[in-house]
Amino acid sequence: MHRQSDSDLTSLAASSPPRSPRRPVYYVMSPSNLDNEKLSIFGLSPAGSPVHQHYNQHPTHHRYASSPIHHSRESSTTRFSASLRNGYWRKVPQEIHGGDQEDVEKEEEEEERWGFRFYVVMFVVGFFLLFSLFSIILWGASKAYEPKITIKSLVFERYNIQAGMDFTGVPTKMISINSTVKMRFKNPATFFGVHVSSTPLQLYYYDLLIASGHMKEFYASRKNERLVTTVMLGKEVPVYGGGATLTSHNNGEPSAVVPFKLTFVVRASANVLGQLVRSKFYRAVRCSVYLHESRLGRPVDLRRACEYD
């Protein structure tokens, strides 16, 4: 509002000191942990960051190097660079990735072991199933080759009735018999042999055992046929009241005709597949035969007088 003269302006300019131009102020924020991680992950170094470029573009930062802001920025940058040099930011993802890879490898190895065990178990189970099926087939096929047994004849060689006493001293008739049984055995099997045995051959007079004998065990090979002879003996067997009707021409009585019953069981065991598959056969034999005292020493034909079970 007041006018000033040229002299006033000149005096004011001469009295007041000259003012320096105002310097621009820069504010730089230090990178946070999240920014550092992002830089490390994306492969950016602090030298390539915009902040570093900004420092390179403005070399006049030495003018305010002594400011607190500059010290904090420099210290944080130094720590960040040291952490990068030490490889901390690079080791963490590598360790994580390595751990995951080891876990995957362990899982794959475990799966391979379980797969191998599974195949082994399946192979063993399949082998046993096939072997069992094959064994059942062989066992069933062996049943079609049952041994053939035929009682051919029985010869009474000796017959004697006499009075006597049993071991307790009771008087009774005593009978003595000597006889021979002939049997034909045939093994029709084409792929296995059989071991043959039997229970004792027993000759009964009604329910009274008069004579017995044991057949020798033998082996019949494939398609083998043989004649087996067994001797039955009975010596001074007490007959008590059952022998009241027994007579003998040696005692001046009529020739005796005595009914007898022959019984025994033939057993055959076949090793179809070694000791693993075995097949057994049982054949019970019952024969009705008459002793004619007048025909001693002559064979009695039993081919139609026997039953086989």
Stockholm file with secondary structure:
# STOCKHOLM 1.0

chainA/1-309         MHRQSDSDLTSLAASSPPRSPRRPVYYVMSPSNLDNEKLSIFGLSPAGSPVHQHYNQHPTHHRYASSPIHHSRESSTTRFSASLRNGYWRKVPQEIHGGDQEDVEKEEEEEERWGFRFYVVMFVVGFFLLFSLFSIILWGASKAYEPKITIKSLVFERYNIQAGMDFTGVPTKMISINSTVKMRFKNPATFFGVHVSSTPLQLYYYDLLIASGHMKEFYASRKNERLVTTVMLGKEVPVYGGGATLTSHNNGEPSAVVPFKLTFVVRASANVLGQLVRSKFYRAVRCSVYLHESRLGRPVDLRRACEYD
#=GR chainA/1-309 SS CCCCCHHHHHHHHHHSCCCCCCCCCCCCCCCCHHHHHHHHHTTCCGGGSHHHHHHHHCGGGGGGTTSHHHHHHHHHHHHHHHHHHHTHHHHHHHHHHHHHHHHHHHHHHHHHHHHHHHHHHHHHHHHHHHHHHHHHHHHHHHHTTCCEEEEEEEEEEEEEEEEEECTTCCEEEEEEEEEEEEEEEEECCSSCCEEEEECCEEEEETTEEEEEECCCCEEECTTEEEEEEEEEEEEEEECGGGGTTCCCGGGTSCCCEEEEEEEEEEEEEEEEETTTEEEEEEEEEEEEEEEEGGGTTSEEECTTSEEEC
#=GC SS_cons         CCCCCHHHHHHHHHHSCCCCCCCCCCCCCCCCHHHHHHHHHTTCCGGGSHHHHHHHHCGGGGGGTTSHHHHHHHHHHHHHHHHHHHTHHHHHHHHHHHHHHHHHHHHHHHHHHHHHHHHHHHHHHHHHHHHHHHHHHHHHHHHTTCCEEEEEEEEEEEEEEEEEECTTCCEEEEEEEEEEEEEEEEECCSSCCEEEEECCEEEEETTEEEEEECCCCEEECTTEEEEEEEEEEEEEEECGGGGTTCCCGGGTSCCCEEEEEEEEEEEEEEEEETTTEEEEEEEEEEEEEEEEGGGTTSEEECTTSEEEC
//
